[in-house]
Amino acid sequence: MPSSFPLSARHIARGAVSIGLLAGAVAVQAEMYAGAQVNLMKIDRGAVSDAELTALTLRGGMVLHELVSAELRLGAGLGDDSYRNIDVENDFFYGAYARLTPPLEGPLQPYLIGGYGYVENDINGTTQRDDGSSYGGGFDLGVGQHSTLNVEYLRLVDNDFGKQELIGLGVNYAF
């Protein structure tokens, strides 16, 4: 009997096996990295303009090719701010990104980053959720064989409801 759902368990299993094989093939040659950033977070949403918070971002990724990396991030605000008596807090944010790094010689490596971001804030006690395109750029500075420092600008969310930005200073370690 045909299913009313477009995806069957068989389709999902085939997709999972294909993704697993591809990830396994890439992981054999890929370099993994992890890091953290301290961020200045700026929130513009509705009646709130230029609320500034401090945030912490944890990041992990995989260099798929010398030019391209895939990265996941998870972060949260460390404090709160107010704008015209409107209390603003960041509950958490996360994202999935592709990083493009040109093949340049030397310890300073610029990069562009783009993908999807999700943010959840409390504005005067009401939870506000935003998601959408996320993009930015930064620089990695090699400070050891496996370590880099980085500075970055990231437009975390940019949609019809507002925009949220991060300026970060961080460290990465490659395994």
PALUM-452257 format. One record per residue (C-alpha): residue number from 1; chain; x, y, z negated. Coordinates in nm, 3 decimals. Each point is the difference from the previous one (the first is absolute). Example, Ala and Ser with C-alpha at 12.3 -4.5 7.8 and 13.67 -1.06 7.14 Angstrom:
BEGIN
<pt 1 "A" <1.230 -0.450 -0.780>>
<pt 2 "A" <0.137 0.344 0.066>>
This chain:
BEGIN
<pt 1 "A" <0.000 0.000 0.000>>
<pt 2 "A" <0.152 0.339 0.098>>
<pt 3 "A" <0.085 0.234 -0.281>>
<pt 4 "A" <-0.152 0.348 -0.018>>
<pt 5 "A" <0.340 0.134 -0.107>>
<pt 6 "A" <0.249 0.094 0.274>>
<pt 7 "A" <0.291 -0.154 -0.193>>
<pt 8 "A" <-0.007 -0.362 -0.103>>
<pt 9 "A" <0.229 -0.173 -0.246>>
<pt 10 "A" <0.180 -0.151 0.300>>
<pt 11 "A" <0.073 0.348 0.145>>
<pt 12 "A" <0.124 0.126 -0.336>>
<pt 13 "A" <0.223 -0.306 -0.048>>
<pt 14 "A" <0.150 0.036 0.348>>
<pt 15 "A" <0.068 0.369 -0.061>>
<pt 16 "A" <0.159 -0.069 -0.339>>
<pt 17 "A" <0.226 -0.272 0.145>>
<pt 18 "A" <0.103 0.229 0.289>>
<pt 19 "A" <0.080 0.289 -0.234>>
<pt 20 "A" <0.189 -0.234 -0.233>>
<pt 21 "A" <0.213 -0.139 0.283>>
<pt 22 "A" <0.073 0.348 0.135>>
<pt 23 "A" <0.088 0.133 -0.345>>
<pt 24 "A" <0.223 -0.301 -0.063>>
<pt 25 "A" <0.183 0.051 0.328>>
<pt 26 "A" <0.051 0.371 -0.070>>
<pt 27 "A" <0.097 -0.055 -0.365>>
<pt 28 "A" <0.295 -0.218 0.101>>
<pt 29 "A" <0.173 0.306 0.149>>
<pt 30 "A" <-0.166 0.274 -0.208>>
<pt 31 "A" <0.148 0.195 -0.287>>
<pt 32 "A" <-0.229 0.062 -0.296>>
<pt 33 "A" <0.014 0.315 -0.212>>
<pt 34 "A" <-0.174 0.147 -0.304>>
<pt 35 "A" <0.005 0.340 -0.161>>
<pt 36 "A" <-0.170 0.270 -0.198>>
<pt 37 "A" <-0.069 0.371 0.044>>
<pt 38 "A" <-0.095 0.282 -0.232>>
<pt 39 "A" <-0.243 0.225 0.186>>
<pt 40 "A" <-0.154 0.342 -0.011>>
<pt 41 "A" <-0.360 -0.061 0.114>>
<pt 42 "A" <-0.214 0.280 0.143>>
<pt 43 "A" <-0.378 -0.048 0.026>>
<pt 44 "A" <-0.239 0.209 0.211>>
<pt 45 "A" <-0.352 -0.144 -0.011>>
<pt 46 "A" <-0.334 0.181 -0.007>>
<pt 47 "A" <0.011 0.279 -0.258>>
<pt 48 "A" <0.351 -0.102 -0.108>>
<pt 49 "A" <0.290 0.175 0.170>>
<pt 50 "A" <0.369 -0.047 -0.074>>
<pt 51 "A" <-0.036 -0.220 -0.309>>
<pt 52 "A" <0.348 -0.135 -0.076>>
<pt 53 "A" <0.075 -0.323 -0.183>>
<pt 54 "A" <0.306 -0.211 -0.066>>
<pt 55 "A" <-0.020 -0.356 0.134>>
<pt 56 "A" <0.204 -0.319 0.015>>
<pt 57 "A" <0.011 -0.218 0.312>>
<pt 58 "A" <0.128 -0.358 0.023>>
<pt 59 "A" <0.093 -0.118 0.348>>
<pt 60 "A" <0.103 -0.321 0.163>>
<pt 61 "A" <0.077 -0.079 0.357>>
<pt 62 "A" <0.166 -0.207 0.264>>
<pt 63 "A" <0.234 0.117 0.277>>
<pt 64 "A" <-0.143 -0.180 0.303>>
<pt 65 "A" <0.251 0.147 0.245>>
<pt 66 "A" <0.273 0.261 -0.040>>
<pt 67 "A" <-0.256 0.261 0.118>>
<pt 68 "A" <-0.323 -0.122 -0.167>>
<pt 69 "A" <-0.097 -0.087 -0.357>>
<pt 70 "A" <-0.333 -0.098 -0.156>>
<pt 71 "A" <-0.072 0.139 -0.346>>
<pt 72 "A" <-0.263 -0.026 -0.275>>
<pt 73 "A" <-0.040 0.260 -0.273>>
<pt 74 "A" <-0.187 0.028 -0.329>>
<pt 75 "A" <-0.005 0.308 -0.219>>
<pt 76 "A" <-0.178 0.194 -0.271>>
<pt 77 "A" <-0.012 0.350 -0.139>>
<pt 78 "A" <0.185 0.050 -0.328>>
<pt 79 "A" <-0.195 0.301 -0.120>>
<pt 80 "A" <-0.288 0.227 0.087>>
<pt 81 "A" <-0.060 0.358 0.111>>
<pt 82 "A" <-0.290 0.241 0.016>>
<pt 83 "A" <-0.112 0.243 0.264>>
<pt 84 "A" <-0.251 0.270 -0.101>>
<pt 85 "A" <-0.112 -0.212 -0.298>>
<pt 86 "A" <-0.032 -0.315 0.215>>
<pt 87 "A" <0.200 -0.287 -0.151>>
<pt 88 "A" <0.194 -0.207 0.256>>
<pt 89 "A" <0.167 -0.340 -0.058>>
<pt 90 "A" <0.138 -0.261 0.237>>
<pt 91 "A" <-0.104 -0.354 -0.097>>
<pt 92 "A" <0.209 -0.180 0.264>>
<pt 93 "A" <0.096 -0.008 0.367>>
<pt 94 "A" <0.134 -0.260 0.240>>
<pt 95 "A" <0.097 -0.031 0.363>>
<pt 96 "A" <0.137 -0.219 0.278>>
<pt 97 "A" <0.253 0.157 0.235>>
<pt 98 "A" <0.238 -0.039 0.290>>
<pt 99 "A" <0.334 0.182 -0.026>>
<pt 100 "A" <0.196 0.101 0.308>>
<pt 101 "A" <0.373 0.066 -0.050>>
<pt 102 "A" <0.220 0.114 0.291>>
<pt 103 "A" <0.333 -0.182 0.041>>
<pt 104 "A" <0.237 0.268 -0.130>>
<pt 105 "A" <0.347 -0.047 -0.145>>
<pt 106 "A" <0.079 0.118 -0.350>>
<pt 107 "A" <-0.151 -0.014 -0.347>>
<pt 108 "A" <-0.289 0.243 0.072>>
<pt 109 "A" <-0.290 -0.167 0.182>>
<pt 110 "A" <-0.315 0.197 0.092>>
<pt 111 "A" <-0.329 -0.186 0.045>>
<pt 112 "A" <-0.363 0.048 0.094>>
<pt 113 "A" <-0.275 -0.186 -0.183>>
<pt 114 "A" <-0.363 -0.058 0.092>>
<pt 115 "A" <-0.290 -0.225 -0.092>>
<pt 116 "A" <-0.303 -0.019 -0.227>>
<pt 117 "A" <-0.044 0.154 -0.345>>
<pt 118 "A" <-0.268 -0.033 -0.271>>
<pt 119 "A" <-0.035 0.235 -0.298>>
<pt 120 "A" <-0.229 -0.002 -0.303>>
<pt 121 "A" <-0.027 0.317 -0.210>>
<pt 122 "A" <-0.211 0.116 -0.294>>
<pt 123 "A" <-0.131 0.350 0.059>>
<pt 124 "A" <-0.190 0.130 -0.304>>
<pt 125 "A" <-0.067 -0.359 -0.107>>
<pt 126 "A" <-0.138 -0.110 0.338>>
<pt 127 "A" <0.194 -0.257 0.203>>
<pt 128 "A" <0.085 0.120 0.351>>
<pt 129 "A" <0.136 -0.250 0.254>>
<pt 130 "A" <0.179 0.097 0.321>>
<pt 131 "A" <0.176 -0.199 0.268>>
<pt 132 "A" <0.132 0.048 0.348>>
<pt 133 "A" <0.310 0.077 0.200>>
<pt 134 "A" <0.319 0.046 -0.194>>
<pt 135 "A" <0.324 0.136 0.150>>
<pt 136 "A" <0.322 0.179 -0.077>>
<pt 137 "A" <0.375 -0.020 0.009>>
<pt 138 "A" <0.311 -0.001 -0.208>>
<pt 139 "A" <0.368 -0.075 -0.038>>
<pt 140 "A" <0.183 -0.294 -0.155>>
<pt 141 "A" <0.351 0.061 -0.130>>
<pt 142 "A" <0.218 -0.308 -0.043>>
<pt 143 "A" <0.170 0.003 -0.342>>
<pt 144 "A" <0.122 -0.359 -0.008>>
<pt 145 "A" <-0.003 -0.320 0.199>>
<pt 146 "A" <-0.360 -0.078 -0.099>>
<pt 147 "A" <-0.129 0.330 -0.142>>
<pt 148 "A" <-0.145 0.318 0.147>>
<pt 149 "A" <-0.141 0.321 -0.140>>
<pt 150 "A" <-0.283 0.161 0.191>>
<pt 151 "A" <-0.201 0.318 0.029>>
<pt 152 "A" <-0.334 -0.010 0.180>>
<pt 153 "A" <-0.314 0.189 0.095>>
<pt 154 "A" <-0.316 -0.211 0.043>>
<pt 155 "A" <-0.349 0.117 0.094>>
<pt 156 "A" <-0.163 -0.273 -0.209>>
<pt 157 "A" <-0.354 0.065 0.125>>
<pt 158 "A" <-0.129 0.240 0.263>>
<pt 159 "A" <-0.373 -0.023 0.075>>
<pt 160 "A" <-0.318 0.210 0.016>>
<pt 161 "A" <-0.021 0.025 -0.380>>
<pt 162 "A" <0.349 0.133 -0.061>>
<pt 163 "A" <0.367 -0.074 -0.001>>
<pt 164 "A" <0.244 -0.134 -0.255>>
<pt 165 "A" <0.375 0.027 0.028>>
<pt 166 "A" <0.304 -0.145 -0.173>>
<pt 167 "A" <0.355 0.132 -0.017>>
<pt 168 "A" <0.219 -0.272 -0.141>>
<pt 169 "A" <0.349 -0.067 -0.125>>
<pt 170 "A" <0.088 -0.365 -0.033>>
<pt 171 "A" <0.237 -0.294 0.008>>
<pt 172 "A" <-0.008 -0.324 0.203>>
<pt 173 "A" <0.185 -0.327 -0.038>>
<pt 174 "A" <0.045 -0.244 0.290>>
<pt 175 "A" <0.019 -0.373 -0.077>>
